[in-house]
């Protein structure tokens, strides 16, 4: 379990902002930090990792104190047993895939974990290649495997999939969920992608101006519990067309285009580019615009 109460004054494009965050995360949960740019998501992640110092606060993981500014306890990133996956991969360009993973081993650690991870994230055919010869998705798989080499308690993911196309994002989401379950991790993701959040997360914290604005189940947060049903998909509106007394709303869901018949009341305030949930209600598909 992670209990965190952290405070730090940050310099932002709009001046000073007080980061004032309280988190309570159960062991094994997959949690996402969501919010606009500059809300404090990455700073929160970096403080949890020990890469950024808090002005004051406390972090406890499984009853071990990682940070207590009053008692002057501040574990290093290495002491915190975390895995951190950066948005820009941060691989060593002069090392092969295997060497990148081996570099992350602790002194005296059993090297069998390398072979295990290479198998799990399907890197066997790439293990002797260098990062510059790999695609973005392949590099991100290497970064994910490297973050797991030391068998961390907590996996921290800072928008790791934002630069990838839809197909590759979906594949890597599956890889991340696989290793999250396989290694029984507690995972904290920073993401702006609502579909990704709903697919992957048990819980979401919405940040605004350095504080937690909302928290809870992603579907509840984004749809205000207005929907129920056996299926729910998130997508983007790409067309709205009136035909006689109804409207045809075209929604892009992943790589698929779906047309939904909607009433005028459903398309009020709905525009091209809006994120929506397509769900079933009494066997009929319904639309609901997503918003905080």
C-alpha positions as CSV (number, residue, x, y, z in Angstrom):
1,X,0.0,0.0,0.0
2,X,1.2,3.5,-0.9
3,X,0.3,6.4,1.4
4,X,1.6,9.8,0.3
5,X,1.1,13.4,1.5
6,X,3.4,15.6,-0.4
7,X,3.8,19.4,-0.8
8,X,6.1,21.4,-3.0
9,X,6.1,24.9,-4.6
10,X,6.6,24.5,-8.3
11,X,7.5,27.1,-10.9
12,X,5.1,26.9,-13.9
13,X,4.4,29.0,-17.0
14,X,1.7,30.8,-15.0
15,X,3.9,31.5,-12.0
16,X,4.2,29.6,-8.7
17,X,1.9,26.7,-7.9
18,X,1.6,24.7,-4.7
19,X,1.6,21.0,-5.2
20,X,-0.6,19.6,-2.4
21,X,-1.3,15.9,-3.1
22,X,-2.6,13.1,-0.9
23,X,-2.7,9.5,-2.4
24,X,-3.9,6.2,-0.9
25,X,-3.2,3.3,-3.3
26,X,-3.8,-0.3,-2.5
27,X,-1.1,-2.9,-3.3
28,X,-1.7,-4.3,-6.8
29,X,-3.8,-1.4,-8.0
30,X,-3.4,0.3,-11.4
31,X,-3.8,4.0,-10.8
32,X,-3.7,6.9,-13.3
33,X,-2.9,10.6,-12.7
34,X,-4.9,12.7,-15.1
35,X,-5.1,16.4,-15.8
36,X,-4.1,19.2,-18.0
37,X,-0.5,20.1,-18.8
38,X,1.1,21.8,-15.8
39,X,-1.3,20.3,-13.3
40,X,1.5,18.5,-11.3
41,X,1.2,15.0,-12.6
42,X,4.9,14.4,-13.6
43,X,6.1,16.3,-10.5
44,X,4.1,14.0,-8.3
45,X,5.5,10.9,-10.1
46,X,9.1,12.3,-9.7
47,X,8.6,13.0,-6.0
48,X,7.3,9.4,-5.5
49,X,10.4,8.2,-7.3
50,X,12.8,10.3,-5.3
51,X,13.9,12.2,-8.4
52,X,12.5,15.5,-7.1
53,X,12.6,16.7,-3.5
54,X,9.4,17.6,-1.7
55,X,9.4,20.7,0.4
56,X,7.6,18.7,3.1
57,X,5.6,15.5,3.3
58,X,5.6,11.8,3.9
59,X,5.6,8.7,1.7
60,X,5.1,5.2,3.1
61,X,5.1,2.0,1.0
62,X,4.0,-1.3,2.7
63,X,4.7,0.3,6.1
64,X,8.3,1.4,5.0
65,X,8.9,5.1,5.2
66,X,10.4,6.3,2.0
67,X,10.1,10.0,2.8
68,X,9.5,11.9,6.0
69,X,10.7,15.5,5.9
70,X,10.1,16.0,9.7
71,X,12.3,13.0,10.6
72,X,14.7,13.8,7.7
73,X,14.2,10.4,6.0
74,X,14.6,10.5,2.3
75,X,15.3,7.2,0.4
76,X,17.2,7.4,-2.8
77,X,15.5,6.2,-6.0
78,X,17.6,3.0,-5.7
79,X,16.4,2.4,-2.2
80,X,12.7,2.9,-3.1
81,X,12.5,-0.2,-5.4
82,X,10.7,1.6,-8.2
83,X,10.7,1.0,-11.9
84,X,10.3,4.2,-14.0
85,X,9.4,4.3,-17.7
86,X,10.0,7.7,-19.3
87,X,8.2,9.2,-22.2
88,X,11.5,9.4,-24.2
89,X,12.6,5.8,-23.5
90,X,16.1,7.0,-22.2
91,X,17.9,3.9,-23.5
92,X,21.7,3.8,-23.8
93,X,22.3,4.2,-27.6
94,X,25.7,2.4,-27.6
95,X,24.3,-0.8,-26.0
96,X,22.3,-3.6,-27.4
97,X,18.8,-4.5,-26.1
98,X,20.2,-7.2,-23.8
99,X,23.0,-4.9,-22.6
100,X,20.5,-2.2,-21.7
101,X,18.7,-4.7,-19.5
102,X,21.8,-6.2,-18.0
103,X,23.0,-2.7,-17.1
104,X,20.0,-2.3,-14.8
105,X,20.9,-5.4,-12.7
106,X,21.8,-4.9,-9.1
107,X,25.2,-6.2,-8.0
108,X,25.0,-10.0,-7.5
109,X,21.4,-10.2,-8.9
110,X,20.4,-13.4,-10.7
111,X,20.6,-12.7,-14.4
112,X,17.7,-15.1,-15.2
113,X,15.3,-12.2,-14.9
114,X,16.7,-10.8,-18.2
115,X,15.7,-13.9,-20.1
116,X,12.3,-13.9,-18.4
117,X,11.6,-10.3,-19.4
118,X,12.9,-10.7,-22.9
119,X,10.3,-13.5,-23.3
120,X,7.4,-11.7,-21.7
121,X,7.7,-8.5,-23.8
122,X,8.8,-10.5,-26.9
123,X,12.3,-9.1,-27.5
124,X,14.1,-12.3,-28.4
125,X,14.6,-11.4,-32.0
126,X,15.7,-7.9,-31.1
127,X,18.1,-8.6,-28.2
128,X,21.3,-8.0,-30.2
129,X,20.2,-4.8,-31.9
130,X,20.9,-1.2,-30.7
131,X,18.1,1.3,-30.0
132,X,18.5,3.4,-33.1
133,X,17.6,0.4,-35.2
134,X,14.3,-0.2,-33.3
135,X,10.9,1.4,-33.9
136,X,9.3,3.6,-31.2
137,X,7.1,0.7,-29.9
138,X,10.1,-1.7,-29.8
139,X,12.2,0.9,-27.8
140,X,9.3,1.3,-25.4
141,X,9.1,-2.4,-24.8
142,X,12.8,-2.4,-24.0
143,X,12.3,0.6,-21.6
144,X,9.5,-1.3,-19.9
145,X,11.5,-4.5,-19.5
146,X,14.5,-2.5,-18.2
147,X,12.3,-0.8,-15.5
148,X,11.3,-4.3,-14.3
149,X,14.8,-5.8,-14.1
150,X,15.2,-5.1,-10.3
151,X,11.8,-6.5,-9.6
152,X,10.3,-3.2,-8.3
153,X,7.4,-2.8,-5.8
154,X,6.0,0.1,-7.8
155,X,6.0,0.8,-11.5
156,X,5.8,4.5,-12.5
157,X,4.9,5.3,-16.1
158,X,5.2,8.9,-17.4
159,X,3.0,9.1,-20.5
160,X,5.0,6.2,-22.0
161,X,2.8,5.7,-25.1
162,X,1.9,9.3,-26.1
163,X,4.2,9.3,-29.2
164,X,2.9,6.0,-30.6
165,X,0.2,5.4,-33.2
166,X,-3.2,3.9,-32.2
167,X,-2.3,0.3,-33.1
168,X,1.0,0.3,-31.3
169,X,-0.5,2.0,-28.3
170,X,-3.1,-0.7,-28.0
171,X,-0.4,-3.5,-28.2
172,X,1.8,-1.8,-25.5
173,X,-1.2,-1.2,-23.3
174,X,-1.7,-5.0,-23.3
175,X,2.1,-5.6,-22.6
176,X,1.9,-3.2,-19.6
177,X,-1.2,-4.8,-18.2
178,X,0.4,-8.2,-18.7
179,X,3.5,-7.3,-16.7
180,X,1.4,-5.5,-14.1
181,X,-0.5,-8.7,-13.4
182,X,2.5,-11.1,-13.9
183,X,4.7,-9.3,-11.3
184,X,1.8,-8.2,-9.0
185,X,2.9,-4.6,-9.3
186,X,1.4,-1.4,-8.0
187,X,1.4,0.8,-11.1
188,X,1.0,4.5,-11.4
189,X,0.4,5.9,-14.9
190,X,0.4,9.5,-16.1
191,X,-1.9,9.7,-19.2
192,X,-4.1,12.2,-21.1
193,X,-5.7,9.4,-23.1
194,X,-9.2,8.7,-21.7
195,X,-9.7,5.4,-23.6
196,X,-6.3,4.2,-22.3
197,X,-7.2,5.2,-18.7
198,X,-10.6,3.4,-18.9
199,X,-9.0,0.3,-20.3
200,X,-6.1,0.1,-17.9
201,X,-7.0,1.7,-14.6
202,X,-8.7,0.6,-11.4
203,X,-8.7,4.2,-10.1
204,X,-8.0,7.7,-11.3
205,X,-6.9,10.8,-9.6
206,X,-7.7,14.0,-11.5
207,X,-5.3,16.9,-10.8
208,X,-6.0,20.5,-11.3
209,X,-3.6,23.3,-10.2
210,X,-1.5,21.0,-8.1
211,X,-4.4,19.5,-6.1
212,X,-6.6,16.5,-6.5
213,X,-10.0,17.6,-7.9
214,X,-11.6,14.2,-8.2
215,X,-10.8,10.5,-7.6
216,X,-12.5,7.3,-8.2
217,X,-13.4,4.7,-10.9
218,X,-12.6,6.0,-14.4
219,X,-16.0,5.3,-15.8
220,X,-17.7,7.1,-12.9
221,X,-15.4,10.1,-13.2
222,X,-15.7,10.6,-16.9
223,X,-19.4,9.7,-17.3
224,X,-20.9,10.7,-13.9
225,X,-22.4,7.2,-13.6
226,X,-25.0,8.0,-16.3
227,X,-24.3,4.8,-18.3
228,X,-24.7,1.2,-17.7
229,X,-24.7,-1.8,-20.0
230,X,-22.8,-4.8,-21.2
231,X,-20.4,-2.8,-23.4
232,X,-18.7,0.6,-23.2
233,X,-16.2,1.9,-25.7
234,X,-14.5,5.3,-25.9
235,X,-13.9,7.1,-29.2
236,X,-13.7,10.4,-31.0
237,X,-16.5,12.0,-33.0
238,X,-15.5,12.5,-36.6
239,X,-18.8,13.4,-38.2
240,X,-22.4,14.4,-37.3
241,X,-25.1,14.4,-40.0
242,X,-28.8,15.0,-39.7
243,X,-31.1,12.6,-41.6
244,X,-34.8,13.5,-41.3
245,X,-35.7,13.4,-37.6
246,X,-32.5,11.7,-36.3
247,X,-28.8,12.3,-36.4
248,X,-26.0,9.9,-37.5
249,X,-22.9,10.4,-35.4
250,X,-19.7,8.8,-36.8
251,X,-17.3,7.7,-34.1
252,X,-13.7,6.5,-34.5
253,X,-13.0,3.8,-31.9
254,X,-9.4,2.6,-32.3
255,X,-9.0,1.8,-36.0
256,X,-12.8,1.2,-36.4
257,X,-15.5,3.6,-37.6
258,X,-18.9,3.2,-36.0
259,X,-22.1,5.0,-36.9
260,X,-24.6,5.7,-34.1
261,X,-28.2,6.9,-34.5
262,X,-28.7,9.7,-32.0
263,X,-31.6,11.9,-30.9
264,X,-31.2,15.7,-31.0
265,X,-30.9,15.7,-27.2
266,X,-27.9,13.5,-27.4
267,X,-25.9,15.7,-29.8
268,X,-26.5,19.0,-28.0
269,X,-23.0,20.4,-27.2
270,X,-21.4,17.5,-29.2
271,X,-18.9,18.5,-31.8
272,X,-16.2,17.1,-34.1
273,X,-13.2,15.9,-32.1
274,X,-15.1,15.4,-28.8
275,X,-14.3,12.2,-26.9
276,X,-17.4,10.1,-26.2
277,X,-18.4,6.8,-24.6
278,X,-20.5,4.5,-26.8
279,X,-22.5,2.2,-24.5
280,X,-25.6,0.0,-24.5
281,X,-28.8,0.9,-22.7
282,X,-31.9,-1.3,-23.1
283,X,-30.1,-2.9,-26.1
284,X,-29.8,0.4,-27.9
285,X,-26.4,2.2,-28.3
286,X,-26.2,5.6,-26.6
287,X,-23.6,8.4,-26.7
288,X,-22.3,10.4,-23.8
289,X,-19.7,13.2,-24.1
290,X,-16.7,12.7,-21.8
291,X,-15.7,15.5,-19.6
292,X,-14.2,16.1,-16.2
